Amino acid sequence: GKTLKLIDTLITLQQRKLQQLKLLKKAMLQDLFTDKKVPKLRFSGFKENWIQCKLGEIVKVIGGGTPSTKNPKYWNGQINWYSPNEIGSSIFVNSSKKKITSEGLKHSSAKLLPGNKTILFTSRAGIGDMAIMTSDGTTNQGFQSWIVDSKDTDIYFLYTLGFKLKRQSLRKASGSTFLEISNSEVKQLKLTVPSIEEQELIGLIVQKMDRLIVIQQKEFNKLESLKKFLLQNMFI
């Protein structure tokens, strides 16, 4: 009883720590991304106004495609090929469940997207789910992915800002069978951005916070697994 009580106490404390980190991140993002020229929260040394622009002005928006499933030469290759249900649970992705061949890429509308420069953005079947792709890959038609030029835009900053673009996308989405947002509509999404230097700093800070959240989540999961293991083996 004492052992289980101790574990329950640790689980509660760990859960509070995790929740506090998530609330801190949420509060920080609300003060950073306000759609105003000057955000509420500002790092020292930056005074220039943020500039409003359209997504299509700072990234290349690329759709996906699917090789014919009737041709076995197009499948089980080495090229990553993502579908929307693989996106949303992790910040980074580097390997897809299904893969296509170079012939499959050649004979479809799928495009090879560069790793570490692409944000996968789902445009149907759960609009607005995102992930940073860390290795080259392709997608099916359920994406309108963003290729980012690192000279002008910090990829982690844009990924973090994506929660606001998701809201816009959901408002613009249409369709009778399922909701979808088109390539041209994604390009028209509005955002407000600072200089690349300020973007990089914000991206770095948010990335460190996300890493802390991931670490604390793993610790919470370990404690939950430990409790489950003890219960299964103590009460048989």
Secondary structure as UniProt FT lines:
FT   HELIX           2..32
FT   TURN            44..45
FT   STRAND          51..54
FT   HELIX           55..58
FT   STRAND          59..63
FT   TURN            69..70
FT   HELIX           72..74
FT   STRAND          75..82
FT   HELIX           84..86
FT   STRAND          92..93
FT   STRAND          98..100
FT   HELIX           102..106
FT   TURN            115..116
FT   STRAND          118..122
FT   TURN            127..128
FT   STRAND          130..133
FT   STRAND          137..139
FT   TURN            141..142
FT   STRAND          143..148
FT   TURN            150..152
FT   HELIX           155..172
FT   HELIX           183..187
FT   STRAND          190..193
FT   HELIX           196..234
//
